[in-house]
């Protein structure tokens, strides 16, 4: 009976994505079906075979090492504020451990963009994933990128792409960003809750983020739009036409001469049809300043969102001392918790932890259960751990909105702000579906 309820839960969570869609008739159900089938296979493979978990763990370790290197710079400037692994001294400082690494990661990835390597990787990895999932190339690559790098870092290093995309695609990426983790803190997760389910949740969230961002906010991407941009590409704003006829003729001759070159020579020769790159160290300086501005904007938004949640809790407490956002969300989350195939008593406990996670963060919930999770039934361990392994919560909304505010136009930022409800819903549905899929194979 519990398995049947769990199966119904999977279908119900997908149905909720349809029910709250901004454009139901344009949902690509073939793509949704393919991605659901992929995730069913991944859930089975990762819960049943050690080799699958080893692959994901290896990828996570690589990204974690990258972030760890940034702590050397942080500790040099702010003596031992984060320690060698970002977790010491405790308690972890959010700004120094989670945001200051942006100052290293953004210039590094911007440099890879400057030399053309990152657009090349995105193009080919995205092309392969796009073929499998029927989703646009950059969105599919971003799902993998943000799965380990974290939402603010992944968005920051994707600035060139975001600025060239339409507002609708920016909304899609904002929704996906609600469901990431940061590889640097996966090591902390697996010390608090069952490691195998943490590792399993990571790739499932990647695919489910593609599913629900598409279902909740379908955006048709034409073949002409589905491209990967480099620094030399013309920006999406309409350029001012100020060249003379003589200059146009001269440019046409230069382009013709360039296209007549052998492919090998063209690789080392600047394309006159594209603007010249600015000097590297000037570019690097701008990149570092951008990272610093992002940190300030994200910090301000997170402080505001968390503080406003505290104000709401204080007002609710005037009505009833036991009333809070966590408790209210816990009531709403009871049915989804029960649809995981849990008995009503366990489902109620799970729903309260769900509400706590949405208002605070995954670390708070892990701290609550770390001493007792080993005694839980295997199925409850699986669905609980999988659900809480993501950044989907209210403060993440502030991080995502703040990150976009620092990088894209007001029009695009307003489009994202108008979809705040769907952003949060996307993160919740991704976590629910991932947990339900894992639950099918662990009893």
GUNU-386940 format. One record per residue (C-alpha): residue number from 0; x, y, z. Coordinates in Angstrom, 3 decimals. Layout:
REM GUNU-386940
> NUM  X  Y  Z $
...
REM end
This chain:
REM GUNU-386940
> 0  0.000  0.000  0.000 $
> 1  2.806  2.443  0.902 $
> 2  4.454  1.854  -2.499 $
> 3  1.180  2.641  -4.288 $
> 4  0.851  5.888  -2.312 $
> 5  4.469  6.737  -3.179 $
> 6  3.757  6.191  -6.883 $
> 7  0.672  8.400  -6.603 $
> 8  2.905  11.016  -4.960 $
> 9  5.228  11.096  -7.971 $
> 10  2.234  11.653  -10.261 $
> 11  0.716  14.244  -7.914 $
> 12  3.881  16.359  -7.794 $
> 13  4.083  16.394  -11.595 $
> 14  0.384  17.311  -11.705 $
> 15  1.052  20.268  -9.401 $
> 16  3.648  21.520  -11.884 $
> 17  0.953  21.432  -14.557 $
> 18  -1.697  23.037  -12.307 $
> 19  0.478  26.066  -11.467 $
> 20  1.963  26.440  -14.949 $
> 21  1.991  29.910  -16.494 $
> 22  1.304  28.412  -19.953 $
> 23  -0.031  24.832  -19.804 $
> 24  -0.628  24.398  -23.520 $
> 25  3.050  24.910  -24.336 $
> 26  4.423  22.244  -21.976 $
> 27  6.534  19.778  -23.954 $
> 28  5.254  16.513  -22.483 $
> 29  7.650  14.411  -24.539 $
> 30  10.561  16.257  -22.925 $
> 31  8.991  15.952  -19.450 $
> 32  8.427  12.214  -19.976 $
> 33  12.000  11.655  -21.149 $
> 34  13.448  13.506  -18.158 $
> 35  11.205  11.615  -15.724 $
> 36  12.396  8.335  -17.258 $
> 37  16.033  9.467  -16.896 $
> 38  15.469  10.281  -13.237 $
> 39  13.755  6.965  -12.560 $
> 40  16.835  5.236  -13.934 $
> 41  19.184  7.490  -11.951 $
> 42  17.253  6.891  -8.717 $
> 43  17.460  3.121  -9.246 $
> 44  21.108  3.198  -10.322 $
> 45  22.322  5.464  -7.534 $
> 46  20.443  3.673  -4.758 $
> 47  21.403  0.202  -5.983 $
> 48  24.995  0.509  -7.258 $
> 49  28.061  1.931  -5.500 $
> 50  29.728  2.876  -8.801 $
> 51  27.016  5.431  -9.551 $
> 52  27.497  7.193  -6.228 $
> 53  31.278  7.113  -6.739 $
> 54  30.945  8.998  -10.038 $
> 55  28.835  11.771  -8.507 $
> 56  31.096  11.935  -5.433 $
> 57  34.151  12.375  -7.661 $
> 58  32.579  15.264  -9.547 $
> 59  31.511  16.906  -6.289 $
> 60  35.024  16.525  -4.866 $
> 61  36.499  18.325  -7.884 $
> 62  34.249  21.350  -7.469 $
> 63  34.772  21.308  -3.706 $
> 64  38.534  21.512  -4.221 $
> 65  38.042  24.531  -6.478 $
> 66  36.078  26.340  -3.775 $
> 67  38.588  25.268  -1.120 $
> 68  41.347  27.039  -3.043 $
> 69  39.398  30.284  -2.702 $
> 70  39.655  29.988  1.098 $
> 71  43.411  30.614  0.850 $
> 72  42.745  34.110  -0.444 $
> 73  40.014  34.703  2.138 $
> 74  42.240  33.566  5.017 $
> 75  45.102  35.716  3.737 $
> 76  42.954  38.871  3.761 $
> 77  40.869  37.969  6.826 $
> 78  43.162  35.868  9.016 $
> 79  41.561  32.437  9.446 $
> 80  37.984  33.664  9.167 $
> 81  36.960  30.467  7.382 $
> 82  39.782  27.993  8.042 $
> 83  41.193  25.702  5.339 $
> 84  37.852  24.122  4.438 $
> 85  35.407  26.991  4.975 $
> 86  33.879  25.400  8.049 $
> 87  36.149  26.532  10.862 $
> 88  35.680  28.399  13.122 $
> 89  32.137  27.316  13.849 $
> 90  29.440  28.429  13.485 $
> 91  30.014  29.042  9.787 $
> 92  29.780  32.666  8.692 $
> 93  27.490  32.814  5.651 $
> 94  29.206  35.748  3.940 $
> 95  32.788  34.527  4.325 $
> 96  32.136  30.841  3.604 $
> 97  29.405  30.992  0.976 $
> 98  29.852  34.376  -0.750 $
> 99  33.510  35.434  -0.609 $
> 100  34.554  32.454  -2.814 $
> 101  32.750  34.342  -5.602 $
> 102  35.767  36.691  -5.708 $
> 103  37.924  33.814  -7.006 $
> 104  35.383  31.732  -8.902 $
> 105  33.922  34.544  -11.018 $
> 106  37.302  35.810  -12.358 $
> 107  38.408  32.208  -12.990 $
> 108  35.346  31.349  -15.068 $
> 109  35.356  34.755  -16.731 $
> 110  38.952  34.046  -17.794 $
> 111  37.820  30.728  -19.282 $
> 112  35.156  32.706  -21.147 $
> 113  37.710  35.312  -22.256 $
> 114  39.897  32.679  -23.923 $
> 115  36.839  30.979  -25.455 $
> 116  37.153  27.699  -23.531 $
> 117  34.016  27.917  -21.385 $
> 118  31.669  28.788  -24.299 $
> 119  33.177  25.804  -26.173 $
> 120  32.535  23.443  -23.231 $
> 121  29.010  24.761  -22.729 $
> 122  28.280  24.367  -26.424 $
> 123  29.283  20.699  -26.629 $
> 124  28.145  19.507  -23.204 $
> 125  24.921  21.438  -23.666 $
> 126  24.430  19.954  -27.135 $
> 127  24.671  16.403  -25.770 $
> 128  22.368  17.047  -22.815 $
> 129  19.980  19.003  -25.009 $
> 130  19.679  16.067  -27.400 $
> 131  18.736  13.755  -24.519 $
> 132  16.361  16.086  -22.671 $
> 133  14.991  18.210  -25.569 $
> 134  15.772  21.337  -23.543 $
> 135  17.921  24.310  -24.758 $
> 136  21.711  23.854  -24.686 $
> 137  22.616  26.444  -22.081 $
> 138  19.794  25.523  -19.693 $
> 139  20.891  21.877  -19.685 $
> 140  24.536  22.807  -19.114 $
> 141  23.521  25.206  -16.346 $
> 142  21.641  22.396  -14.585 $
> 143  24.930  20.498  -14.234 $
> 144  26.948  23.615  -13.415 $
> 145  24.703  24.841  -10.605 $
> 146  24.340  21.291  -9.262 $
> 147  27.832  21.538  -7.752 $
> 148  28.953  25.144  -8.004 $
> 149  26.013  26.697  -6.165 $
> 150  23.397  29.146  -7.392 $
> 151  25.135  32.501  -6.919 $
> 152  28.473  31.262  -8.274 $
> 153  26.862  29.507  -11.261 $
> 154  24.800  32.584  -12.082 $
> 155  27.773  34.897  -11.670 $
> 156  29.940  32.937  -14.103 $
> 157  27.019  32.834  -16.577 $
> 158  26.717  36.624  -16.853 $
> 159  27.466  36.734  -20.600 $
> 160  24.732  34.197  -21.347 $
> 161  22.158  35.860  -19.067 $
> 162  22.651  39.259  -20.676 $
> 163  22.006  37.859  -24.157 $
> 164  18.925  35.799  -23.224 $
> 165  15.333  36.978  -23.270 $
> 166  13.663  37.752  -19.941 $
> 167  11.694  34.484  -20.048 $
> 168  14.834  32.374  -20.171 $
> 169  16.251  34.351  -17.256 $
> 170  13.129  33.398  -15.279 $
> 171  13.734  29.738  -16.144 $
> 172  17.306  29.893  -14.854 $
> 173  16.163  31.680  -11.680 $
> 174  13.727  28.827  -10.999 $
> 175  16.437  26.235  -11.563 $
> 176  18.740  28.093  -9.173 $
> 177  16.409  27.319  -6.260 $
> 178  17.390  23.636  -6.358 $
> 179  21.182  23.607  -6.215 $
> 180  23.779  22.747  -3.583 $
> 181  27.400  23.828  -3.226 $
> 182  30.007  21.090  -3.557 $
> 183  32.131  22.702  -0.856 $
> 184  29.601  21.820  1.848 $
> 185  28.574  18.352  0.663 $
> 186  31.256  17.021  2.994 $
> 187  29.362  18.610  5.887 $
> 188  26.066  17.109  4.770 $
> 189  27.369  13.554  4.674 $
> 190  28.654  13.850  8.234 $
> 191  25.150  14.703  9.470 $
> 192  22.774  12.535  7.396 $
> 193  23.097  9.313  5.297 $
> 194  25.699  10.005  2.596 $
> 195  24.226  7.738  -0.082 $
> 196  20.997  9.741  -0.221 $
> 197  22.791  13.094  -0.250 $
> 198  24.813  11.967  -3.273 $
> 199  21.697  10.529  -4.940 $
> 200  19.735  13.773  -4.508 $
> 201  22.294  15.892  -6.381 $
> 202  21.801  14.604  -9.966 $
> 203  18.069  14.029  -9.425 $
> 204  17.643  17.700  -8.485 $
> 205  19.549  18.626  -11.650 $
> 206  17.036  16.924  -13.955 $
> 207  13.986  17.823  -11.860 $
> 208  15.001  21.493  -11.981 $
> 209  14.788  21.273  -15.772 $
> 210  11.400  19.559  -15.538 $
> 211  9.661  22.017  -13.230 $
> 212  11.231  25.207  -14.564 $
> 213  9.866  24.213  -17.971 $
> 214  6.449  23.134  -16.661 $
> 215  5.894  26.183  -14.454 $
> 216  7.190  28.721  -16.997 $
> 217  7.371  27.278  -20.533 $
> 218  9.560  29.344  -22.839 $
> 219  9.880  28.498  -26.520 $
> 220  13.504  28.799  -27.628 $
> 221  14.083  29.010  -31.369 $
> 222  17.134  27.390  -33.009 $
> 223  18.509  30.893  -33.637 $
> 224  18.290  31.692  -29.915 $
> 225  19.656  28.341  -28.774 $
> 226  23.300  29.347  -29.012 $
> 227  26.238  29.848  -26.664 $
> 228  27.663  33.362  -26.504 $
> 229  31.224  34.519  -26.016 $
> 230  32.583  37.898  -24.958 $
> 231  32.944  39.039  -28.566 $
> 232  29.292  38.475  -29.445 $
> 233  27.098  41.494  -30.051 $
> 234  25.052  42.270  -26.929 $
> 235  21.288  41.881  -26.989 $
> 236  20.675  45.636  -27.013 $
> 237  20.302  47.208  -30.486 $
> 238  23.629  48.887  -31.375 $
> 239  23.778  52.484  -32.510 $
> 240  24.611  52.722  -36.230 $
> 241  27.381  55.330  -36.399 $
> 242  29.868  54.000  -38.983 $
> 243  30.375  55.792  -42.325 $
> 244  29.911  54.218  -45.759 $
> 245  33.700  54.117  -46.251 $
> 246  34.145  52.317  -42.934 $
> 247  31.472  49.794  -43.882 $
> 248  33.237  49.066  -47.197 $
> 249  36.566  48.694  -45.382 $
> 250  35.018  46.315  -42.865 $
> 251  33.414  44.231  -45.633 $
> 252  36.810  43.838  -47.332 $
> 253  38.446  42.838  -44.042 $
> 254  35.737  40.235  -43.373 $
> 255  36.118  38.854  -46.899 $
> 256  39.904  38.583  -46.451 $
> 257  39.443  36.869  -43.080 $
> 258  36.990  34.293  -44.473 $
> 259  39.443  33.518  -47.300 $
> 260  42.105  32.417  -44.792 $
> 261  42.705  28.708  -44.142 $
> 262  40.917  27.434  -40.986 $
> 263  44.212  27.126  -39.063 $
> 264  45.135  30.780  -39.690 $
> 265  41.606  31.926  -38.881 $
> 266  41.958  30.335  -35.435 $
> 267  44.857  32.688  -34.625 $
> 268  43.452  35.746  -36.422 $
> 269  40.867  38.151  -35.053 $
> 270  37.515  38.108  -36.858 $
> 271  36.979  41.712  -38.009 $
> 272  33.192  41.204  -37.860 $
> 273  33.458  40.954  -34.083 $
> 274  34.592  43.718  -31.721 $
> 275  38.124  43.623  -30.325 $
> 276  38.511  42.202  -26.832 $
> 277  39.556  44.632  -24.142 $
> 278  43.016  44.007  -22.610 $
> 279  42.964  40.994  -20.301 $
> 280  43.960  42.716  -17.063 $
> 281  41.401  45.454  -17.620 $
> 282  38.834  42.722  -18.163 $
> 283  40.032  40.860  -15.038 $
> 284  39.721  43.988  -12.910 $
> 285  36.124  44.487  -14.056 $
> 286  35.393  40.825  -13.314 $
> 287  36.701  41.115  -9.738 $
> 288  34.692  44.296  -9.152 $
> 289  31.582  42.537  -10.464 $
> 290  32.147  39.733  -7.960 $
> 291  32.455  42.241  -5.124 $
> 292  29.272  44.044  -6.145 $
> 293  27.398  40.735  -6.297 $
> 294  28.472  39.851  -2.759 $
> 295  27.121  43.163  -1.425 $
> 296  23.831  42.859  -3.332 $
> 297  23.270  39.215  -2.326 $
> 298  24.109  39.925  1.320 $
> 299  21.645  42.820  1.441 $
> 300  18.845  40.713  -0.065 $
> 301  19.452  37.747  2.249 $
> 302  19.491  39.978  5.352 $
> 303  16.235  41.607  4.254 $
> 304  14.419  38.344  3.406 $
> 305  15.427  36.582  6.645 $
> 306  14.608  39.642  8.747 $
> 307  11.194  40.036  7.102 $
> 308  10.446  36.367  7.838 $
> 309  11.350  37.056  11.482 $
> 310  8.959  40.039  11.524 $
> 311  6.152  37.841  10.182 $
> 312  6.891  35.219  12.853 $
> 313  6.818  37.896  15.548 $
> 314  3.412  39.137  14.337 $
> 315  2.060  35.579  14.201 $
> 316  3.364  35.049  17.734 $
> 317  1.096  37.859  18.945 $
> 318  -1.868  35.783  17.795 $
> 319  -0.586  32.513  19.252 $
> 320  2.878  31.821  20.759 $
> 321  3.038  28.516  18.878 $
> 322  2.168  30.068  15.515 $
> 323  4.993  30.646  13.028 $
> 324  5.758  30.381  9.333 $
> 325  7.392  27.005  9.993 $
> 326  4.288  25.609  11.693 $
> 327  1.934  26.964  9.016 $
> 328  4.055  25.505  6.211 $
> 329  4.275  22.262  8.181 $
> 330  0.481  21.942  8.003 $
> 331  0.459  22.604  4.246 $
> 332  3.265  20.076  3.720 $
> 333  1.459  17.208  5.495 $
> 334  -0.256  15.845  2.370 $
> 335  2.972  15.921  0.279 $
> 336  4.784  14.190  3.160 $
> 337  2.091  11.504  3.375 $
> 338  2.326  10.986  -0.409 $
> 339  5.902  9.779  0.131 $
> 340  4.403  6.521  1.405 $
> 341  4.709  7.327  5.136 $
> 342  2.275  6.579  7.937 $
> 343  0.341  9.652  9.189 $
> 344  2.413  10.098  12.374 $
> 345  5.738  9.973  10.540 $
> 346  4.333  12.148  7.756 $
> 347  3.374  14.814  10.312 $
> 348  6.898  14.828  11.766 $
> 349  8.347  15.006  8.258 $
> 350  6.019  17.900  7.341 $
> 351  7.229  19.926  10.336 $
> 352  10.836  19.395  9.244 $
> 353  9.872  20.434  5.701 $
> 354  8.386  23.689  7.007 $
> 355  11.459  24.336  9.149 $
> 356  13.751  23.803  6.153 $
> 357  11.809  26.192  3.918 $
> 358  11.900  29.018  6.462 $
> 359  15.479  28.434  7.673 $
> 360  17.808  26.134  5.712 $
> 361  18.895  22.530  5.278 $
> 362  21.642  22.789  7.911 $
> 363  19.115  23.589  10.641 $
> 364  17.085  20.472  9.809 $
> 365  20.186  18.292  9.546 $
> 366  21.229  19.516  12.969 $
> 367  17.781  18.567  14.316 $
> 368  17.901  14.977  13.030 $
> 369  21.611  14.117  12.984 $
> 370  21.452  12.289  16.323 $
> 371  18.367  10.247  15.471 $
> 372  18.283  9.756  11.697 $
> 373  20.176  6.427  11.933 $
> 374  17.245  4.989  13.904 $
> 375  14.646  5.968  11.286 $
> 376  13.185  3.377  8.921 $
> 377  15.205  3.120  5.654 $
> 378  12.382  4.617  3.575 $
> 379  12.011  7.610  5.898 $
> 380  15.790  8.132  5.932 $
> 381  15.797  8.150  2.133 $
> 382  12.944  10.614  1.537 $
> 383  13.919  12.939  4.401 $
> 384  17.583  13.189  3.406 $
> 385  16.788  13.629  -0.287 $
> 386  14.226  16.363  0.378 $
> 387  16.490  18.489  2.559 $
> 388  19.510  18.227  0.211 $
> 389  18.956  21.498  -1.643 $
> 390  19.015  25.260  -1.051 $
> 391  15.263  25.686  -1.613 $
> 392  14.160  28.152  1.080 $
> 393  13.112  31.773  1.566 $
> 394  16.630  33.153  1.957 $
> 395  17.635  31.567  -1.356 $
> 396  14.952  33.695  -3.006 $
> 397  16.847  36.746  -1.788 $
> 398  20.143  35.360  -3.058 $
> 399  18.791  34.601  -6.535 $
> 400  16.919  37.895  -6.958 $
> 401  19.918  39.839  -5.665 $
> 402  22.276  38.035  -8.038 $
> 403  20.139  38.819  -11.090 $
> 404  19.673  42.415  -9.954 $
> 405  23.434  42.884  -10.125 $
> 406  23.848  41.447  -13.634 $
> 407  20.843  41.923  -15.930 $
> 408  18.558  44.720  -17.072 $
> 409  15.638  46.037  -15.017 $
> 410  13.188  44.440  -17.466 $
> 411  14.636  40.992  -16.890 $
> 412  14.906  41.477  -13.144 $
> 413  11.268  42.611  -12.988 $
> 414  10.192  39.511  -14.915 $
> 415  11.900  37.350  -12.280 $
> 416  10.431  39.340  -9.381 $
> 417  6.923  38.816  -10.793 $
> 418  7.449  35.036  -10.570 $
> 419  8.678  34.813  -6.954 $
> 420  5.863  32.413  -6.037 $
> 421  6.764  30.055  -8.859 $
> 422  10.463  30.293  -7.951 $
> 423  9.743  28.991  -4.458 $
> 424  7.234  26.433  -5.742 $
> 425  9.801  25.165  -8.247 $
> 426  12.334  24.516  -5.478 $
> 427  9.724  22.709  -3.358 $
> 428  8.456  20.523  -6.220 $
> 429  12.000  19.586  -7.274 $
> 430  12.787  18.409  -3.736 $
> 431  9.469  16.569  -3.426 $
> 432  9.842  14.716  -6.718 $
> 433  13.472  13.788  -6.008 $
> 434  12.483  12.409  -2.591 $
> 435  9.514  10.506  -4.005 $
> 436  11.636  8.924  -6.770 $
> 437  14.296  7.773  -4.302 $
> 438  11.575  6.468  -2.000 $
> 439  10.350  4.101  -4.720 $
> 440  13.536  2.047  -4.433 $
> 441  14.284  2.153  -0.668 $
> 442  12.044  0.316  1.820 $
REM end
